[in-house]
Structures are given as C-alpha cells and as structure tokens.
Amino acid sequence: MITVWGGGTSRSLRVTWLMEEMGLAYRLRSVDLLNNPEEPAFLAVNPGGFIPVMQDGEVTMVESVAIVEYLIARYGPTPLAPAPNDPAFPAYQQFLHLGEAGLAASVFFVIGARNFAPEAERNNWSAAQALGVFESRLRLVTQQLARSPYLGGETFTAADISVAYALVLGTKWAGISLGDAEQAYLARTTGREAYKRAFETSEAAVVRS
C-alpha cells in the first residue's frame, strides 16, 4: 500500500485528493512539523524535513506535483490527465505546475509572515512581494475560468487539484479574498466527494497525532 506522510491542509492533501479521485489505496501518516519537527522516523524518510512524502514500494518522492504526475503515469490512464495530443493538454500542463510554482509556493511565505512573524514584520517587503506574485498568477486562473469551468477545459483534471489546493491554502491561512468566479470554482472543486474524503482523512490524522 502507498504511504503518504502529511496531514491537515499541508500539500499532502493534493496527493490524497488525487488518490481518492483515482480510487487508489493509501495510508496517511501524520507529521506535526510545528510541534515535532525532528521526528526521527520522518527525517529518516525525508532529511529535508518537509511534507508531503510518498512511499510506493522502493519509490520515495517529496514534491507534491511530481507525486501527482508519478501516480497518474504509474496507475493511469485516468481522465484526470488529458493525453498529450488532446487540445486540453497545454492548459492542463500549465495549470498543474502553476498551482505550486506560481500560487502555493508564493502564498506559503505570506502565510508565514501573517501567522508567525513578529507583528512589525507581518507585512514586510518580502511578504508583500510574495503576495504580488500570488495575485499576478491568480489573474491567469481568472482568465481561464472565463473560458471554461475547469482549468483544463470542460472537465475536472489534476490541474484543478493543484490549483484548488493553493486557493484553499490562501483563503484559509493567508486571508486571500477571491472574486465570484474563483469562489464558484473553488466550491465546484472542493465539493467533490473525493476532496471531502481526502480532507476528512487529513483532518483526522491531525487529531490522532
């Protein structure tokens, strides 16, 4: 069985959401990086000390979008990923990676500043720059949603898992406000039964830890 280390609203939610969508069996091992960042068992798996980590037999991976691509390639085919010759593929590929590189990676620093920095540093230059990066990339999402209900076109794909997770992160922890189109999109994506199952499993893992 595949093991995923993470829990809560960490990036492991991307991985478990995908696995729920694909019907893949997995075990979620909770990691509390705030209260127990030096957990020996976890650091033995990923000395970098960040989540998620996925273990599939002899395979260990630590980047959430790369894990998504691995699972699709290894356990697909799946309608969550259009074929390379599909007209939807370029948009799918762009937003799959924009969800992390453009959105989640930048909002991560906004979250750190707003929730953990000293009061005087909560809107420092770097935090403001990171917020600007997030907002500029979000405009690409807005533009795409004006064309289609999902980021790869008419159907839900893993690109939506990648981006919707980043929007959950931003609204929940960074105080990001979304426009009507983005709010409706987030409701469509996180209203899926697979997301609900993944979220409940992630939250339960935190309670048990």
HUURDA-V359149 format. One record per backbone hydrogen bond with DSSP energy under -1.0 kcal/mol. NH is the residue of the N-H (numbers start at 1). CO is the residue of the C=O. E is the energy in kcal/mol with one decimal. If there is no record, write none. Layout:
# HUURDA-V359149
NH:CO:E
NH:CO:E
This chain:
# HUURDA-V359149
3:55:-2.6
4:27:-3.0
5:53:-2.9
6:29:-2.6
8:202:-1.5
10:7:-1.4
13:10:-2.2
14:11:-1.1
16:12:-2.6
17:13:-2.3
18:14:-2.1
19:15:-2.3
20:16:-2.4
21:17:-2.4
22:18:-2.2
24:19:-2.5
27:2:-2.5
29:4:-3.1
31:6:-1.7
36:32:-2.4
39:36:-1.3
43:39:-2.5
44:40:-1.8
45:42:-1.1
46:42:-2.6
49:46:-2.2
53:5:-1.1
54:61:-2.9
55:3:-2.9
56:59:-2.8
59:56:-2.1
61:54:-2.3
67:63:-2.6
68:64:-2.3
69:65:-2.3
70:66:-2.5
71:67:-2.8
72:68:-2.1
73:69:-2.4
74:70:-3.1
75:71:-2.7
76:72:-1.5
81:78:-1.8
86:83:-2.2
89:86:-2.0
92:88:-2.5
93:89:-3.0
94:90:-2.4
95:91:-2.6
96:92:-2.2
97:93:-1.5
98:94:-2.4
99:95:-1.7
101:97:-2.5
102:98:-1.2
103:98:-1.8
104:99:-2.1
105:100:-2.8
107:103:-2.6
108:104:-1.7
110:106:-1.0
111:107:-2.7
112:108:-1.9
113:109:-2.1
114:110:-2.7
115:111:-2.0
116:112:-2.1
117:112:-1.1
121:118:-2.3
122:119:-1.3
124:121:-1.4
128:124:-2.4
129:125:-2.4
130:126:-2.5
131:127:-2.3
132:128:-2.1
133:129:-2.1
134:130:-2.4
135:131:-2.7
136:132:-2.2
137:133:-2.1
138:134:-2.2
139:135:-1.1
141:137:-1.2
142:138:-2.5
143:139:-2.3
144:140:-2.1
145:141:-2.5
146:142:-1.0
147:144:-1.5
148:144:-1.7
150:153:-2.0
153:150:-1.1
158:80:-3.0
160:157:-1.1
161:157:-1.1
162:158:-2.2
163:159:-2.4
164:160:-2.8
165:161:-1.7
166:162:-1.2
167:163:-2.0
168:164:-2.5
169:165:-2.6
170:166:-2.4
171:167:-2.5
172:168:-2.5
173:169:-2.3
174:170:-1.3
176:170:-2.2
183:179:-2.5
184:180:-2.4
185:181:-2.1
186:182:-2.6
187:183:-2.2
188:184:-2.2
189:185:-2.4
190:186:-2.6
192:189:-1.3
196:192:-2.1
197:193:-2.4
198:194:-2.3
199:195:-3.1
200:196:-2.5
201:197:-2.3
202:198:-2.3
203:199:-2.7
204:200:-2.3
205:201:-1.8
206:202:-1.4
207:203:-1.9
208:204:-2.1
209:205:-1.1
